[in-house]
Amino acid sequence: MRAAELGTEENPYDLIGVGFGPSNLALAIAAEELDSERTCLFFERSPQLQWHPGMLIDGSRMQISFLKDLVSLRNPASPYTFLQYTKAKNRLEQFVNLSEFRPTRLEYQDYLRWVAEFFAGQVRYRTEVTKVSPVRRPGEDVHRLFRLEARDVMTGQTTVCHAANVVHAAGGRPRLPHGGVCAGPAVIHSSDFLPNFPDHFADRSRHYEFGVAGDGQSAGEIAAYLMRRYPESRVHLFLSGEALRATDNNPFVNEQFFESNANSFYGRNSSDRAALRAELRNTNYGVVESGFLDDLYRMVYDDEVRGTRRLIIHPATRVTAVRDSDTGPQVAIVDRRSGAHEEIPCDGVVLATGYIRALDEAMFGELMSFLKTEGDELVLSDYRVCTTAELAGGLYVQGYGEHLFGLGDTLLSLLPFRSRQIFTDICKQTPQPAPTRGPVEVSKASAYPPPHYLETDPEKLYAVMERFNFATLISARAAEETVVTHVPLTLDRSRGEHGVLFGHLDRANLHVQLIDGHQLTVLFHGPNTYLPPYALDTSALPTWNSINVHVSGRGRLLDDRGALLTGLAGICEKSDPGPDSYRLDPDNPRIHQIIDYIVGFEIEIHTLVGRFKLSQELDDGNRRLAANTLLATAQRDESELIEKVFGLKIHA
């Protein structure tokens, strides 16, 4: 995928994503795999990708298979699958050995962050979108663009950019009791549980009275966590139903989350959709995974054996408010059957009460009059918000259409398909001419350098790479942390579509952790020279001529010791090809003393960009003068290469 400069009215982004969680991360993958020429930018207020950080309880597992990752069900060959992640982390065999379809939540978040690293250049972290406005350019009768204002949460600095389409996937807002909640570290929503609550109650030996509101998976896990962490405390569990109930996840019911059934749900009339949502509610809402319920019940039973009661269940109750008092929070509840009111004193309260999903009026206020709604719900088509004729730009939402697309709209299962559907519709609504390709696939991600400085002849590109093979290896460890290493690389043109590069690093080099399965950038620097006006037969201003090749590809570490030794020997052969030159002896004992401290790697080349600034705008006579100037500053044995890349005979 190509990343452009911040969009202007004249040159807007194809799409800007609000939020960079799993939904928009899946969209970024779809954009790269389906049409990498589209320009995309994402804003995320967190310092890195966050996925339910409040509920990453040790040992808690996903409720779906690892195969329902960001992309596998759409494209099993994608480099961004969960299995590719375990391979890159050198854990694939161990993961298979677990015989476990459901990874831990902690590992799944690590997978999401691993994928997010590949798209770090397209994301502005620590930045929140504060306003989205429609834009009507001069001479147009409709609003075709969006203007977004985004604020850096650290510095307060505001960025403004434009896009033809906006994809909103910022998640929901915590749902709180209508009667209000007293503010403070002792009363929080489940989304903030782990980062805040345990630290506030640091003394595990004290007798606390905790309250947990909710009857779903989060409520059950938090109750169990508190019982394990605070053995002398009691937990009051406030349930809206009569008892905790198990999730209905049998394979026949789970077929409702197939792509085809999700699409057919959209085709039903509104009354049928409402009835089916109600019938399937126990697949996702107000239910707990059955195996976990068994574990929780065993904990309760063990307490009975000890003669204690630490889990106090309040069935059929509704939490109306959480009030402050001199002794701590007071949980106000009402009995759903009798209507009786009661207040339960607690030391700390966790509200596992779900989320509200609605557009933020402060952010989208200027768009509201253009959006079509039915009651409180948005009218959507292909996840695009239906609008009045005055708004032609595309506003898409992820996770805000459960009433139209079914219960899977807020779940992970359908992300690969939804991202494809959204991006395909964006491409249909925002057409662009297909890019032209040279004999080697050349990335034209940026308007720089000018087209006449782009070299596409593969023979010239490979000649530079083979002669100037001491290259610069670049990776992005995070959004604002670049890792750079200078390393000799040898080219094998017989492998892969565009060749394979071999290199080696010291095992202690940070780059070792950023190679296997990662996208890498390599710069090959050819000769360069200052070009003064007196060197030419023209009045041109001074400039600088240079020859460079930019390579991108996916890296892999070499586990085979023999392949590493062969690669090291190849460096000697290609760098010093003379008949009497030094050759590396694989049996040399000095090699075996250092080999364990060396890591070999390969890069399969995906794209090459030749950036040859060689006075192409001048006539042949002045270009010959420019070539002579470059030659005079280069080593004598570079003459042949300079003639080759200029395409001009310099010496008779």
N, C-alpha and C positions, 0 to 999 in steps of 0.2 A: 504494500500500500504506500502511496506517496503522501508525504506531509507537505503542505504548502505554508507560505507565510500567512500570518493572520489575515483573514478575508476582509476585503473591502467591498463596497457596493459594486465596483467594476469587476472585481475578481473574488467572488464569494466562495466559501467552502461548499462542497456538495452536501455535506451534512456535518452538524455539530451535535454531539451527544451530551446531555446533561446527566451527570453521574457516570461512574465507571466501576460498576459492580458486575456480577456475572452476566446480566442481560446485555449491557452495552459492550462488554468484553466479547461475548459471542457475536455481536454485530460487527466488531472490529475484525474478527476472524473471517466472517462471511465477506466483508468488504475486500479484504486482502485476497481471498481465494476466488471470488467471483468477478471482481473488476478492480485490480490494484491501481488503476489510474485515477480512481475517484479520490478527491481530497477530503480528509476526515480530521476532526479535532474533537477531543473529549475534555470536559471539565469535571474534576472530582475534588470535593472539599477536604477529604482526608489526606494525610501525607503519603498514603499508599493504598492499594486496593484493600478494602475491608469487607468481610463477609460475616455478619452476625458475630462480631467480636465478643459480645456479652454472653454468648452461649457456647463458647469453645471449651466446654467442660471436659476434663481429662477422660478419655475413653468413650465419649459420646460419638455415636456413629451416624453416618448418613442414613436416610430412609429410602434411598434409591441405589441402584447398581452404579458402579463406576463407569459402566458403558453409557450411562446417561450423563455424560460430561458435556462440555461446551460445543462439541462438534462431531463426535463419533457416529451418531445416528444419521447425520447428514453426509459426512465424508469420513469414512473409517481410515482413509489413507492420509488424513491431515497430519501435519507435524505437531498439532496442538492437542492431541488426545491425551487422556489420562495415562494410557500405557506409554506413550512417548515421554511423558513426564517421569514416570517411574524408571524408564530406561535412562533418561538423562541424569537422574539422581543415583544411578547404579543400584536400584532397588527392585528391578523388574522380577528377577528370579525369586527374591524373598517375598515379594507381594504375591506372586503366583503360588508360592509355597504356603501362604496363609489359607488358601482355599476360601477367601473372603470376597464376596461381591460388594460389600458395603464398607468403604474406607472410613476412617475416623474423620470427624469434621476438621480437626486440626490438619490432617494431611490434605483434605480437599481444599482448605484455604491455601495451603502451601502450593498446591497445583494451580489454583487460580492466580496466585502471585507469580508463579513461574511463567505462565502464559502472558501475564500482564507485562513482564519485562520485555517481551518482544515488541510491544507497542508503546513503550515508554516515551518515544519521540512524538507520539500523537496525543499525549495526555498532559494536561496542566493540573498537577496535583496541588493540594492546599489552595484551591481556587473554587469559589462558589458562584454560580450564576445567580445574579440578583434581579435581573430584568430581561424579559424577552418581548420585543416590540415588532409589529409589522412594518415593513418598509415598502413604499411605493416610489420607484425611481421616476425621474422626470421623463415625461412622454408616455408613461404607462398608465393604464386605467385601472390596474389591480395591484395589490400588494404581493409581489413575487418573492420577496426576501424577508429574512428576520434579522433584526439587530439584537445582539446579546451583549449585556454588560456583565462582567465577571470580576469579582473582587478577590485579591490575594488575602487569605485569612491571616497571614503573618504580618504583612506590611500595610494592608489596606489599599494598596494600589489597584486601580480599576483598569481593566482591559475591555476594549470594544471590538467586536468582529461581526461579520455578516455570514449568513449561510442561506442556501436555497431550501434546506430541510433541517428540522430540529427533531431529535429523538430523545424524549424525556424518559429516563429510567432511574430516577433518584430515590425510588422506594417509597414506603409509606411513613406516616407520622404516628408515634405511639398513641394508642387509644387509651384514654384515662377516664375514670368515673366522672359522670356529669356533675356531681356535687363538689368536685374540686379535690385537689391533692396538695397537702402541705409540702413545701419545698424543703430540700435538705438531703444530706447523704444517706439518711436512714430510710428514705422512701424513694424508690427508683423503679423505672420500667425495666423489664427483662433485657431490653436491648443494651442497657448499661450495667448489667449485673456483675460480670466477672471483673471488669476493669476497676470497679468502685466499691461494691458492697463488701466483699471479704476483708478488704483493707480497713474499712470503717469498724468492723467487728473483729479486731485482731486477736482478742483473747479467746482461744478455742475452749478453754476450760470453764468459762462462765455459763450460767444458766440464762439463756436468752429466750424471749418469746417472739418468734418470727411469724409473719403472716405472708402467705402466698396466694394471690388471686388468679384464678384461671383453671381450666380443666383440660388443657392440651399438653402436648409433648414438653414444651418449655416449662410449664408449671410443675409437671411431674419430675423433670430432671432437676429443677431448682430445689424442690422439696427434698429429694434424695440427697443432693449435694449438701444441703444444710444439715441434714440428719447425720451424714457421715463426718462432716467437718466439725460439728459442734455436738458431741455426744451427750452433753448435759442439758441441751436445749430442747424446746418443743417447737413444732411447726404447725401452724393453723392453715389448713388448705381450704380455701373458699371456692366451692364448686357451684356452677350455675345449674348443673344437673344433679341427679340423685346419687351418682357414683362415677368414678373414673371408668372410661370405656375404651375398649381396644380399637385401634385403627383397622378399618376394613381394607386390607391390601391383598386380597386374593387375586390370582392372575386374571380371572374373568372380569372383575371390577377394574383392575389396572388397565385393561384394554381401552377404557375410556380416555386414557392419556396417550393413546396412539395418535399420530398426526392425523390420520384419516378421520377418526372419531371426533377429534377436536374441530376439524373443519366442518363435519356434519352438524356439530352442535351449533355452530354459527348459522347454519342454514335453517334451523328450526324457528318456529314463531316464538314470541316472547313468553307466552304462558308455558309452552313446552320446555323452554330453557329454564325458567324459574322452577318448574316441577323437578326437572332432572338435577338441577343444582341442589335442591333440598334433599333429594333421594341419595345423592352421592356425598353429602356433607361430611359423613363420618369417614371419608377417605382422607380428610385433611384437617378439619376443624373440630376442636373440642374432644380430641381423641389422643391416645397414647399408644406407642408401639407395644404389641402384646407381650413380647419377651421382656421388655423393660417393666411392664406392670407386674409380671411374675417376680422380678427381682425386688421391686418395691414392696410387694406383699410379704416376701420373705423377711425383709427388714422389719416390717410391722410385727410379723409373727415372732421373730427373735426377741423383740421388745416385750411381747406378751410373756415369753418364757422367762425373761428377767424380771417380770413384774412391773414393767414400766409402760408408759404410753406416751410416745413422742410425736406421733402424727395424729393431729386432731382434725378430722374432716367435718366441715360444715356444709352439708348437702343442700341443694336447692336454694342457694342464697345469691343475692346480688349485692356487690360492693357499690355503695352509693357515694362514698367519700372517704378520704383519709385525712383526719383532722389532727392538728398538733395539740399537745397538752403538756402540763408540767412534768408528767411521767414518761412521755414519749408519744409516738403516733397512736391514734385511736382509729380502728377500722370500723366504719359504719356500714352495717349490712341490713338487708331486709329479707325476710323469709318469703320466698316466691309463692308458697302455698297459703300461709296464714296471714301474710302481710305484717307480721310482727317485726319491730325494729330492735336492734341491739348494737352495742359498741364493744369491740374486742380490743383490749390494751395490748400493744406490741412494742418491742424494742426496734424492730426493723420490718419493713414491708416491701415485697417485690410484686409488681403488677405485671403478670404474664397475660395481658389482656389484648394482645394483638395490635393491629395497625389500621389506621384510616388511610385510604388511598384516594386522594383527590388533588387536583392541581392547586398549587400554591397561588392564591390570588395576588399576593404581593409580587410574585415573579411573573405571572401570566395575565395580570390585570388588564393590560392594553389589548390582549387578544380575546378576552372573554366574550365581547360582543360579536365576534366573528364565528364563534364555535357553536355547533348545533348540539343540543342536549335533550334528553328525555327525563324530566324530573331532575335528579341530582347526577345522572349518569351521562357520560359523553357518548355521542353517536360515532361509531368507528367503522371503517372499512379497510381491511388489510392493515389493521392497527394504526391507520391514519385517521386523525380526527376529521370528521366531516365539518366543513365550514361553509359560510356564505360565499357567494360568487366573488366578493371583493377581496378574499384572501386566496391567492393561488399557490403560495408556498406550502410545503408539506410539514405538518406537525404530527409526529408519531409518538405513541406512548407504549411503554412496556410495563405490564403489571397493573394496568388500570382498566382492563376490559373483561373482568371475570363474568360480568352479566351477559356478555356476548360470546365469549370464547371458552367459557367453562372454568372449572376449578383449577385446571392446569395453567391458567394465565399467570398465577403468582408463584408457580413452582419451577424447578430446574428442568423438568423432563422435556419440555417443548422448546427450550431455548434454541437448539440448532435449527429447528424448522421456522420458528418465529423470526429469527434473525435473517434467514434467507428470504422469507416473505417480505419483510420490511425493506431489505436492501434491494431486492428485485423491483419492488414498487418504486423505490426512489430512482433507480436507474431508468425505469419506464417513464416516470414523470419528469425526470431531469436528464434528457438525452445529451450525449456529447459525442463528437466524432471519434472513431476508433483511431488509436495511435498508430503511426507507421513504424515498422521495425526494420532494422538493418540486418546484415548477415549474422551478426551476433546480437542477442537480446540486449538492448541498451535501455537503461532506465532513464526516463525523461521526467523525473519527478519534479524538477524545478526549472524555472525560466533561466536559471544560470547553470552553466555558461551558455552564451548565445549558441544557437544551432551550428553556426559555421566553425565553432571550436570543438564540436563533438566528433570524435573519430569512431567509425564503425567497422573499419577493416580489421578482421580478427588477426591477420598476420602481423600488422603493425602493433596491435595491442599485445600479442604474445611476445613479440620481439622485445618490447619494453620490459615486460614481466620477467623474462628469462635473463636479460642483461642486467637489470637493476633489481635484483631479487632480495635485497635487504629492505624489507617492507615494514610498514606501520600497521599493526593489528589493533583494531578499535572495537570495544564492546561497551554497552550501556548496562551498568550494574543496577542502576535505579534511574528515576526520571532526571536527576541532576548529578549523577555520579558516573563519569566516563572513565573507563580503564584503557590505557594505551600501553602497548609493548612493541618494541622494535625487534624484528626477528628475521633471519634469512628463511626464505620459502622457495621450494623447488616445485616446478610445474610438470605434471604428467598429463599431456594432451590426449593420451589414448584412452583415458577413463572419463566417464561422465559426459554429459552433453557439451559442456564447455571446458572440461578439464578438472583436475583435482590438484590442490596445493598440499605439500607436506611441510610441516614445521615442527620444532621442538622447543620446550620451555623448561626452565628450572621448576621442579615440583612445588617450590614455595611461592612461585609467582601467582598472584591473585587471579590472573587470567585463566589458570587451569580450571577454576570453578565455573567459568563462563563460556566454555567451549562446547561441551558435549550436548548436542541437540539445539544449540543456540544459533541465531543468525549473527554473522560476523561481517565486519567491514574491513577491507585491506586496502591500503594505499601504496602504490608503486610509484616512486619518484624518479623520473628520468632527468636528463640534463636541463638546466635552466640558465638564463643569463639576462642581465640588464641590457636593454637595447637603447642606446643614446641616439639623438636625432642625427648626429654627424655620421653614424654608421650607415645611413640610408640616403637614397637620392630623393628625399621628400622632406616636407616641412612638418612631419608628424611629431607629436609630443613624445617624450621618453616613455617607455613601457617596459614590460618584462615578458619575455617568451619562456615557455615551459612545456614539458611533456610529462603527463601524469596519467595513471590508469587507476580507476576506482573499481574494486571488486567486492561483490557481496555473495555470501553463500552460507551454507549450514555446516557447522563444525562437528567433528566426532573425535573422541579420544581413541588412541590405539592401545588396546589391551595386550596385543601380541608383541612380545619382546623382539622376535625376529623381524617383524615389520618395522619396528623402531630402528634396529641396527641397519636394515636395508635403506631406510630413509636417510639416516645419518651418513652412510657411505655415499648415497646419491648426491648429497650436498658437496662433498669433495669432488666427485666426478664432474658435476655440472659447473662448479665454480672454478675448477682448475683442470681443464680437459686435456692438457698436454700429455704426450706418451710417457714422459719420465716424471710425471707429477705424483704427489703423495696420494696413496690410497689407504683407506681405513681398513684395518685388519679386525674382523669381528672377534677374533680370539685374543686380541691384545689385552693382557690382564688389567691395564690401566682403564680400559673401557668398562670392565666389569666392576671396577671400584666406584665408578660414578654413575653407572646406568640406572641405578635405583633412584637417583635424584633427578632424573630427566623424564619428562612426559612428552610423548609424541602425539601429534594430532594431524588430521587432514581436514581440508575445507573443500567441499564439493561446490564448484562455482555455479551460481545461478545467473548472475548478471555481471556485465563488464561495461564500464563507461570510460571511454577515452577522452581525456580533457587535454587537447593539444592546442595550445595558444601559440601559433607559429606565423603570425602576421598574415593570416589568410585574406584579410581585407585589402592587401597590397597586390601590385602586379608581380609577375614572375621575376622581373629584374630585382625589385626591392626584396622579394622573398629570398632570392639567392644571397643578397647582401645580409639579410637577417640570419640565414642559415650559416653563413661564414662567421658571423659574430658568435653564434652559439657554438660552432665548431671550435673557434679559437679559445673558448673558455672551457672546453671539455677535454678529456684525455684523448690522446691520439687514437687509441683503439676503439673509440666511439664513432669514428668517421662513417663506417659502413651503416651503422644504425641511423645516424642523422640523415644520411642520404635516403635511406629507406623510408623513414617516416615523412620526410619532406616530399618524397616522390620526384626529386630533381637531381640531376647529375651535377655534382659540385666540382669534382676534380676530373680532369681528362684521364 
